[in-house]
Amino acid sequence: MASPAGEKVTLGLDPGFRSGCKLAVVDKTGKLLDTATIYPHQPQLQTEQAKQTVNNLIKQYKVELIAIGNGTASRESEQFIADILTSLPHDIQAIAVSEAGASVYSASQLAADEFPQLDVTLRGAVSIARRLQDPLSELVKIEAKAIGVGLYQHDVQQKLLASRLQAVVEDCVNKVGVDLNTASHCVLTHVAGLNATIANNIVEYRELNGRFNSRDALKKIPRLGAKAFQQAVGFLTVTGGDNCLDETILHPEQYATAKALARFNHKTLKEVVLASDTIELTLPTSNAKNAVSDETLNQQYQEVLTILKMSRRDPRDQFKTAQFDQSIHKISDLEVDQLLQGVVTNVANFGAFIDLGVHQDGLVHISMLSDRFVDDPHKIVKVGQIVNVKIVSVDVERKRIALTMKAIQQPA
């Protein structure tokens, strides 16, 4: 559920020392445009040649964002890219992106089918670029366990863990919603009511018959029965189709209520859908002969209005990035009482882990999360949140960083 950067031409950089940094440029839709390998760091130190390659890619494809993997040589790569960006006339953001699971995707059959001619290491750079554009669409390609979901994930029953993780991924996909005309079969697989076979059938139908113009066209999909349609259709949207209600997360069973609402207010359906959160709508009431009570009808109309308002907004937070201190590259650079900005990478019952850009997450213990008593860290922080922290202690040998958020103003 991390914030998507959106449809921007993105350069993905998978950092490395001896093996070099892998580059991949993807267009606004995530389609691969070009790849390259550069060696700006030790031992080769081909810095000028590497800068020229990056500059050429940025100019040729009009790159808007640069995604840098947060693994080995990431801070050195960030500094290398920062030096390049200072000489450019236009503003381009370079953002650190979690590499978790990128190597698993690179070596997977899915990646091989998607990029059969591409080297395994370059596939990782493509994944890094895409997960900045839309984290959800890219991360569903990787088994959730491979992303790293907790310190003790290997100590629990694996079948139960896989089942629970699948349910969480499904919840995330359904909460955001899926566009029938752009979604990959990986995303479709996680929609409630659908499975891998039906997802593949949807993609094949789209490739053979062109874009979907309505949700009703789903009824033509092989193996997609009435029950599966009823369960899945509310999470599947069709943009620019025959019915503007198909663009919302409103279930077809509620279309009649939405139409009645529009008629009563002398509005078109399009006006109600596009301006449901800005115009005042009067709720119809029943007449004496109607078997449905006024209270029940009112609840139905209120529910439709709520869903229409939600449909125009992505439930994920607005895209923001943490500003890592450029003077800090490794754990030994940290000092007690230093104020830093970081990103929450994991939340446990005993506290939260924060990425400070030094290849080792720091821990904010539950007792240090707030000035008031905290019984559940999830009430204070969530994964992906940008926070301000202060260094309490640093143990370089044991690679332990203790942090606090007490009495520290947090980003808005």
C-alpha positions in Angstrom: 0.0 0.0 0.0 3.0 2.3 -0.4 2.3 5.5 -2.3 2.7 5.2 -6.1 4.9 7.8 -7.9 2.5 7.5 -10.8 2.9 7.5 -14.6 6.4 8.9 -15.0 9.3 7.8 -17.2 11.6 6.2 -14.6 15.2 5.1 -14.6 15.8 2.1 -12.3 19.3 1.6 -10.9 20.4 -1.6 -9.3 23.6 -0.6 -7.5 26.8 -2.7 -7.2 30.6 -2.4 -6.9 32.5 -5.1 -8.8 29.6 -6.2 -11.0 28.6 -2.6 -11.8 25.3 -0.8 -11.6 22.5 -2.1 -13.8 20.3 0.5 -15.4 16.8 0.1 -16.9 14.5 2.8 -18.3 10.8 2.2 -18.4 8.1 4.4 -19.9 5.0 5.8 -18.1 3.2 2.4 -18.3 6.2 0.4 -17.1 7.2 -0.8 -20.6 11.0 -1.4 -20.9 12.7 1.1 -23.2 16.5 0.6 -22.7 19.1 -1.0 -20.4 22.8 -0.4 -19.7 25.5 -1.4 -17.2 27.9 1.2 -15.7 31.0 1.0 -13.4 31.2 4.2 -11.4 32.5 2.7 -8.2 35.5 0.7 -7.0 37.4 -1.3 -8.4 36.8 0.0 -12.0 36.0 3.6 -11.2 34.8 4.5 -14.7 33.0 7.5 -13.3 33.1 9.9 -16.3 32.0 7.2 -18.7 29.2 6.2 -16.4 28.0 9.8 -16.0 27.9 10.1 -19.8 25.8 6.9 -20.1 23.3 8.1 -17.5 23.1 11.6 -19.0 22.4 10.1 -22.5 19.6 7.9 -21.1 18.0 10.9 -19.2 18.1 13.1 -22.3 17.0 10.5 -24.8 14.0 9.2 -22.9 13.2 12.4 -20.9 13.5 10.6 -17.6 11.4 12.2 -14.8 12.3 9.9 -11.8 15.3 7.8 -10.8 14.8 4.8 -8.6 17.9 3.5 -6.7 17.9 0.1 -5.0 18.8 0.3 -1.3 21.2 -2.6 -1.3 25.0 -2.7 -1.6 26.6 0.5 -2.9 23.2 2.3 -2.7 24.5 5.4 -0.9 27.5 5.7 -3.1 25.2 5.4 -6.1 22.9 8.1 -4.6 25.9 10.4 -4.4 26.9 9.6 -7.9 23.4 10.3 -9.3 23.2 13.5 -7.1 26.4 14.8 -8.8 24.8 14.2 -12.2 21.5 15.9 -11.3 23.2 19.1 -10.1 24.4 19.7 -13.7 20.9 19.2 -15.3 18.7 22.2 -16.1 15.4 20.4 -15.1 14.4 18.9 -11.8 14.6 15.1 -11.5 14.1 13.3 -8.2 16.3 10.4 -7.2 14.6 8.1 -4.7 15.8 5.1 -2.7 13.6 2.0 -3.3 13.5 -1.2 -1.3 15.2 -4.1 -3.2 13.4 -6.7 -1.1 12.4 -9.5 -3.4 13.9 -8.0 -6.6 16.4 -10.8 -7.0 13.6 -13.4 -6.5 11.5 -11.8 -9.2 14.6 -11.6 -11.5 15.1 -15.3 -11.4 11.4 -16.3 -11.5 9.7 -17.9 -14.4 7.4 -14.9 -14.6 10.4 -12.6 -15.3 11.8 -15.0 -17.8 8.5 -15.0 -19.7 8.3 -11.2 -19.5 11.9 -10.6 -20.6 13.3 -13.8 -22.2 16.3 -12.0 -23.8 17.2 -9.9 -20.9 20.0 -10.7 -18.4 18.8 -11.7 -14.9 20.6 -8.8 -13.3 19.0 -6.3 -15.6 15.5 -7.6 -14.8 16.2 -6.5 -11.2 16.7 -2.9 -12.4 13.4 -3.0 -14.3 11.6 -4.2 -11.1 13.1 -1.4 -9.0 11.9 1.2 -11.5 8.4 -0.3 -11.7 8.0 -0.6 -8.0 8.5 3.2 -7.7 5.8 3.8 -10.3 3.3 1.5 -8.7 4.5 -0.7 -5.8 1.4 -2.8 -5.6 1.4 -3.8 -9.2 5.0 -4.9 -9.1 5.2 -6.5 -5.6 2.3 -8.9 -6.3 4.6 -10.6 -8.8 6.8 -11.7 -5.8 5.8 -14.3 -3.2 5.1 -12.2 -0.1 7.5 -14.3 2.0 10.3 -13.2 -0.2 9.8 -9.5 0.6 10.6 -10.2 4.2 7.5 -9.9 6.4 9.0 -10.3 9.9 11.9 -11.4 12.0 10.5 -14.9 12.8 8.6 -15.7 9.6 10.6 -19.0 9.2 9.6 -20.2 12.7 5.9 -20.3 12.1 3.8 -22.8 10.2 4.5 -22.1 6.6 1.2 -23.2 5.2 -0.7 -20.9 7.6 1.7 -18.1 6.9 1.2 -18.4 3.1 -2.5 -18.4 3.6 -2.6 -15.3 5.8 -0.2 -13.4 3.5 -2.3 -14.3 0.5 -5.3 -12.8 2.3 -3.4 -9.6 3.1 -2.3 -9.1 -0.5 -5.8 -9.7 -1.7 -7.1 -7.1 0.8 -4.6 -4.6 -0.5 -5.4 -5.2 -4.2 -9.2 -5.0 -3.5 -8.9 -1.8 -1.5 -7.1 0.0 -4.3 -9.2 -1.6 -7.1 -8.1 -2.9 -10.5 -8.5 -1.4 -14.0 -9.6 -4.3 -16.3 -7.9 -2.7 -19.3 -4.5 -2.2 -17.8 -4.1 -4.9 -15.1 -1.6 -7.7 -15.5 -2.7 -11.3 -14.8 -0.6 -11.1 -11.6 -2.8 -8.4 -10.1 -6.0 -9.9 -11.4 -5.1 -13.2 -9.6 -5.4 -11.4 -6.2 -8.9 -10.0 -6.9 -11.5 -11.6 -4.6 -13.3 -14.4 -6.6 -10.6 -14.8 -9.2 -7.9 -17.3 -9.6 -4.8 -17.7 -11.9 -6.8 -19.5 -14.6 -9.6 -16.8 -14.7 -7.0 -14.0 -14.6 -5.2 -15.5 -17.6 -8.5 -15.9 -19.4 -9.3 -12.2 -18.8 -5.9 -11.1 -20.2 -6.3 -13.4 -23.2 -9.8 -12.1 -23.9 -8.5 -8.5 -23.8 -5.7 -9.4 -26.2 -8.0 -11.1 -28.7 -11.1 -8.7 -28.5 -9.5 -5.4 -27.4 -10.4 -3.3 -24.4 -13.3 -4.0 -22.1 -16.1 -1.4 -22.6 -18.2 -2.6 -19.7 -18.2 -4.9 -16.7 -20.9 -7.0 -18.3 -18.3 -8.2 -20.8 -16.7 -10.2 -17.9 -19.6 -12.7 -18.2 -18.1 -13.8 -21.5 -14.9 -14.9 -19.8 -14.4 -18.7 -19.7 -14.6 -20.3 -16.2 -15.9 -17.0 -14.7 -19.2 -18.1 -13.3 -22.0 -16.1 -11.7 -20.7 -16.4 -8.2 -17.2 -15.3 -9.2 -18.6 -12.4 -11.1 -20.7 -11.3 -8.2 -17.7 -11.4 -5.8 -15.1 -9.8 -8.1 -17.0 -7.2 -10.2 -17.0 -4.6 -7.5 -13.2 -4.4 -7.4 -12.8 -4.3 -11.2 -13.2 -0.9 -13.0 -13.5 0.1 -16.6 -12.3 3.6 -17.5 -13.9 5.3 -20.5 -16.5 2.6 -21.1 -20.2 2.6 -21.9 -21.3 3.1 -18.3 -19.7 5.7 -16.1 -20.7 3.7 -13.0 -18.2 1.0 -14.2 -15.4 3.5 -13.4 -16.4 3.3 -9.7 -16.1 0.6 -7.1 -19.9 0.6 -6.9 -21.3 -3.0 -7.3 -23.8 -3.5 -10.3 -26.4 -4.5 -7.7 -26.3 -0.8 -6.6 -26.6 0.8 -10.0 -30.4 1.1 -9.8 -30.1 3.1 -6.5 -27.5 5.4 -8.1 -29.7 6.0 -11.1 -32.7 6.8 -8.8 -30.5 9.2 -6.9 -29.5 11.0 -10.2 -33.1 11.2 -11.4 -34.4 12.6 -8.2 -31.8 15.3 -8.3 -32.3 16.0 -12.0 -28.7 15.2 -12.7 -27.0 12.9 -15.2 -25.2 9.8 -13.9 -21.9 11.3 -15.1 -22.6 14.5 -13.0 -23.3 12.4 -9.9 -20.2 10.2 -10.4 -17.7 13.1 -11.1 -19.0 15.6 -8.6 -20.5 13.4 -5.8 -18.2 15.0 -3.3 -18.7 18.6 -4.4 -22.4 18.9 -5.1 -25.3 18.7 -2.6 -27.6 15.8 -3.4 -31.1 15.3 -1.9 -31.9 11.8 -0.8 -35.2 10.4 -2.2 -37.7 9.0 0.2 -40.2 6.2 -0.1 -44.0 6.6 -0.5 -46.6 4.9 1.7 -47.1 2.0 -0.6 -43.4 1.1 -0.7 -42.6 -2.0 1.3 -39.1 -0.6 2.0 -38.9 1.8 5.0 -37.6 5.3 4.7 -34.7 4.4 7.0 -33.6 1.4 4.9 -33.8 3.5 1.7 -31.8 6.3 3.3 -29.1 3.9 4.3 -28.9 2.5 0.7 -28.6 6.0 -0.8 -26.0 7.0 1.8 -24.0 3.9 1.1 -24.0 4.7 -2.7 -22.9 8.3 -2.1 -20.1 7.1 0.2 -18.8 4.6 -2.4 -19.0 7.2 -5.2 -16.9 9.6 -3.2 -14.4 6.9 -2.4 -14.2 5.9 -6.0 -12.5 9.2 -7.1 -9.6 8.8 -4.7 -6.7 6.4 -4.4 -6.8 5.1 -0.8 -3.0 5.1 -0.7 -1.2 8.1 0.7 0.1 10.9 -1.5 3.6 10.2 -2.8 6.3 11.6 -0.6 10.0 10.7 -0.1 12.3 10.7 2.9 15.3 13.1 2.8 18.3 11.0 3.9 21.3 13.0 5.3 23.8 13.0 2.5 26.7 13.1 5.0 25.8 9.7 6.4 26.7 6.6 4.4 27.4 3.9 7.0 26.5 3.0 10.6 29.8 4.4 11.9 28.8 7.9 10.6 25.9 8.0 13.1 26.3 10.0 16.3 24.2 10.0 19.5 21.6 12.8 19.7 21.7 13.2 15.9 18.3 14.1 14.3 17.5 12.2 11.1 14.7 11.4 8.8 13.9 7.8 7.9 11.2 5.4 6.5 9.4 2.8 8.6 10.3 -0.6 7.1 8.6 -2.9 9.6 6.3 -2.7 12.6 6.4 -5.3 15.4 4.7 -5.6 18.8 7.8 -4.2 20.5 8.4 -1.2 18.2 9.2 -0.1 14.7 12.2 -0.5 12.4 13.4 2.6 10.6 15.6 2.8 7.4 18.1 5.6 7.8 20.0 4.9 4.6 22.9 3.1 6.3 22.1 -0.5 5.2 21.0 -1.3 8.8 17.6 -0.4 10.2 17.4 1.3 13.6 14.8 0.3 16.2 12.3 2.7 17.9 11.2 0.7 20.9 7.5 0.9 21.8 8.4 2.9 24.9 10.1 5.5 22.6 7.4 5.9 20.0 5.4 8.7 21.7 5.3 10.9 24.7 2.1 9.1 25.8 1.6 5.4 26.6 1.5 3.2 23.5 -0.1 -0.3 23.7 0.1 -1.0 20.0 2.9 0.5 17.7 0.5 0.1 14.7 -1.6 2.9 16.2 1.4 5.3 15.9 3.3 4.2 12.8 2.8 2.2 9.6 5.2 0.7 7.0 6.3 3.3 4.4 5.7 6.2 6.8 8.3 9.0 6.8 9.4 9.8 10.4 11.8 12.1 12.2 14.0 10.3 14.8 16.9 10.9 17.2 19.8 8.6 17.8 19.8 7.2 21.3 22.7 4.8 21.0 24.8 3.1 18.3 26.6 -0.2 18.5 28.7 -0.5 15.4 30.1 -4.0 16.1 26.7 -5.6 16.8 25.0 -3.3 14.2 22.4 -2.0 16.5 20.9 1.4 16.3 18.5 2.6 19.1 16.2 5.5 18.1 13.5 7.7 19.7 10.5 9.6 18.4 9.7 11.2 21.8 9.3 15.0 21.8 10.2 15.2 18.1 7.9 17.0 15.6 6.9 14.6 12.8 6.5 15.4 9.1 3.0 16.6 8.2 
